[in-house]
Amino acid sequence: MNDLILISVSALGLASLYFVLASGLSLIFGLMRVLSFAHGCFLTVSAYAAWVVMQAIGTASTAGLFVGAVAATATGAVIALITELLVIRPLAGRELEQLLATVGISIATVALLSGIWGSDQHLLEVPEWLRSTTAVLGAEIPNVRLVLIAAAVLVLIAIELLLSRTRYGLIIRAGVENREMVTALGIDVRRSFTLVFTLGGVLAGLGGALTAVFYRGVTPYLGDDLLIFAFIVLIVGGLGSIRGAAIAAVGLAMAQSLTDFYVDMGAGEIVIVALMLLTLLIRPQGILGQKGRLV
């Protein structure tokens, strides 16, 4: 029983990483119809920013961790903003070119980070309490998993509030449903595009800090590894659906973790790919996606 509780909570922690990255991708695709493969590199660069800042501070303190997370989030926002203004916006309406451009950015970033810091993992020192465990229903749960879950829940609540309680949220929702209608009403959609893409960068930056803490280190390939799973979450949950992404992240991470434990380590990845293919065959729009969105 303790094993099942430990696996389930650990799976929720993994789902949290998937969701934080997938939620940004979902927002961007929902409004802009852009599949950004650059988000993996946004996450990686942000994780390095957190690592550099925490190395500079020199102590594995809670304050240092907080400053590192802020630095990572700000880094994600800045590079996403620059990417949107210099790459995505000039290629507006040319979806294939936008996709290829983000792929190129991702490849170039991995090469750049490898050239500066090498391809080996750099360890990240975290506070003692984050390396400890907390008893939950008799199972000793690593605190880092609980932090990941709390962060993902806060992100979900923040996005829901943004979409339902703010003017830009209403514009984003309207744009997802009918972008042409929003433009016809005289609303500057380009500004909304920039805001949403930057918000996606913020989420990637936060994901970078969380991923660095989760793996206790950074490598140039950190974001690329997670990006594949984030896209699977996006497809299964429904392109453009935040709630769908949350449901899919939990379901897929749970299936992956249980399969890894009870069948064989690594078999879980095969299972979630199979679930993605099954979704595409049975319900191509995903759990909460709209018909015709995956075209």
Solvent accessible surface area in square Angstrom, and as a share of the most:
residue,aa,sasa,rsa
1,M,169,0.76
2,N,79,0.40
3,D,77,0.40
4,L,76,0.38
5,I,20,0.10
6,L,66,0.33
7,I,15,0.08
8,S,29,0.19
9,V,20,0.11
10,S,23,0.15
11,A,0,0.00
12,L,58,0.29
13,G,0,0.00
14,L,28,0.14
15,A,3,0.03
16,S,5,0.03
17,L,3,0.01
18,Y,4,0.01
19,F,8,0.03
20,V,0,0.00
21,L,1,0.01
22,A,0,0.00
23,S,0,0.00
24,G,0,0.00
25,L,3,0.02
26,S,0,0.00
27,L,8,0.04
28,I,0,0.00
29,F,18,0.08
30,G,1,0.01
31,L,2,0.01
32,M,11,0.05
33,R,60,0.22
34,V,5,0.03
35,L,54,0.27
36,S,0,0.00
37,F,59,0.25
38,A,0,0.00
39,H,0,0.00
40,G,0,0.00
41,C,4,0.03
42,F,3,0.01
43,L,1,0.01
44,T,3,0.02
45,V,36,0.21
46,S,0,0.00
47,A,0,0.00
48,Y,4,0.01
49,A,20,0.16
50,A,3,0.02
51,W,23,0.08
52,V,63,0.36
53,V,38,0.22
54,M,11,0.05
55,Q,101,0.45
56,A,86,0.67
57,I,74,0.37
58,G,58,0.56
59,T,81,0.47
60,A,41,0.31
61,S,41,0.26
62,T,73,0.43
63,A,69,0.54
64,G,1,0.01
65,L,28,0.14
66,F,140,0.58
67,V,69,0.40
68,G,0,0.00
69,A,29,0.23
70,V,78,0.45
71,A,23,0.18
72,A,0,0.00
73,T,34,0.20
74,A,53,0.41
75,T,32,0.19
76,G,0,0.00
77,A,19,0.15
78,V,80,0.46
79,I,41,0.21
80,A,0,0.00
81,L,67,0.33
82,I,85,0.43
83,T,12,0.07
84,E,2,0.01
85,L,75,0.37
86,L,127,0.63
87,V,39,0.22
88,I,2,0.01
89,R,75,0.27
90,P,82,0.51
91,L,34,0.17
92,A,64,0.50
93,G,74,0.71
94,R,123,0.45
95,E,98,0.44
96,L,122,0.61
97,E,71,0.32
98,Q,8,0.04
99,L,51,0.25
100,L,104,0.52
101,A,28,0.21
102,T,0,0.00
103,V,46,0.26
104,G,35,0.34
105,I,45,0.23
106,S,10,0.06
107,I,115,0.58
108,A,61,0.47
109,T,18,0.11
110,V,22,0.13
111,A,64,0.50
112,L,111,0.55
113,L,9,0.04
114,S,30,0.19
115,G,69,0.66
116,I,102,0.52
117,W,86,0.30
118,G,29,0.28
119,S,59,0.38
120,D,111,0.57
121,Q,86,0.38
122,H,47,0.21
123,L,125,0.62
124,L,3,0.01
125,E,97,0.44
126,V,1,0.01
127,P,4,0.03
128,E,114,0.51
129,W,107,0.38
130,L,6,0.03
131,R,103,0.38
132,S,42,0.27
133,T,69,0.40
134,T,59,0.34
135,A,67,0.52
136,V,48,0.28
137,L,148,0.73
138,G,55,0.53
139,A,3,0.02
140,E,97,0.44
141,I,0,0.00
142,P,36,0.23
143,N,20,0.10
144,V,16,0.09
145,R,57,0.21
146,L,61,0.30
147,V,47,0.27
148,L,1,0.00
149,I,39,0.20
150,A,54,0.42
151,A,16,0.13
152,A,11,0.09
153,V,75,0.43
154,L,119,0.59
155,V,11,0.06
156,L,52,0.26
157,I,87,0.44
158,A,56,0.44
159,I,5,0.03
160,E,42,0.19
161,L,85,0.42
162,L,43,0.22
163,L,26,0.13
164,S,59,0.38
165,R,186,0.68
166,T,55,0.32
167,R,160,0.58
168,Y,68,0.26
169,G,0,0.00
170,L,97,0.48
171,I,12,0.06
172,I,3,0.01
173,R,111,0.41
174,A,31,0.24
175,G,1,0.01
176,V,22,0.12
177,E,116,0.52
178,N,69,0.35
179,R,68,0.25
180,E,121,0.54
181,M,81,0.36
182,V,2,0.01
183,T,79,0.46
184,A,88,0.68
185,L,122,0.61
186,G,68,0.65
187,I,47,0.24
188,D,67,0.35
189,V,16,0.09
190,R,147,0.54
191,R,152,0.55
192,S,1,0.00
193,F,32,0.13
194,T,21,0.12
195,L,66,0.33
196,V,0,0.00
197,F,0,0.00
198,T,27,0.16
199,L,40,0.20
200,G,0,0.00
201,G,0,0.00
202,V,44,0.25
203,L,10,0.05
204,A,0,0.00
205,G,0,0.00
206,L,41,0.20
207,G,2,0.02
208,G,0,0.00
209,A,6,0.05
210,L,15,0.08
211,T,0,0.00
212,A,0,0.00
213,V,12,0.07
214,F,35,0.15
215,Y,98,0.37
216,R,92,0.33
217,G,0,0.00
218,V,0,0.00
219,T,27,0.16
220,P,0,0.00
221,Y,96,0.36
222,L,15,0.08
223,G,0,0.00
224,D,48,0.25
225,D,90,0.47
226,L,7,0.03
227,L,7,0.03
228,I,102,0.52
229,F,34,0.14
230,A,0,0.00
231,F,22,0.09
232,I,9,0.05
233,V,1,0.01
234,L,1,0.00
235,I,38,0.19
236,V,11,0.07
237,G,0,0.00
238,G,1,0.01
239,L,10,0.05
240,G,19,0.18
241,S,18,0.12
242,I,11,0.06
243,R,152,0.55
244,G,0,0.00
245,A,1,0.01
246,A,20,0.15
247,I,89,0.45
248,A,3,0.02
249,A,1,0.00
250,V,63,0.36
251,G,40,0.38
252,L,6,0.03
253,A,0,0.00
254,M,49,0.22
255,A,26,0.20
256,Q,15,0.07
257,S,21,0.14
258,L,54,0.27
259,T,20,0.12
260,D,25,0.13
261,F,106,0.44
262,Y,131,0.50
263,V,109,0.63
264,D,91,0.47
265,M,154,0.69
266,G,36,0.34
267,A,20,0.15
268,G,0,0.00
269,E,83,0.37
270,I,126,0.64
271,V,48,0.28
272,I,2,0.01
273,V,62,0.36
274,A,53,0.41
275,L,61,0.30
276,M,31,0.14
277,L,91,0.45
278,L,92,0.46
279,T,21,0.12
280,L,59,0.29
281,L,146,0.73
282,I,129,0.66
283,R,106,0.39
284,P,65,0.41
285,Q,17,0.07
286,G,0,0.00
287,I,64,0.32
288,L,85,0.42
289,G,11,0.10
290,Q,80,0.36
291,K,172,0.73
292,G,58,0.56
293,R,24,0.09
294,L,73,0.36
295,V,167,0.96
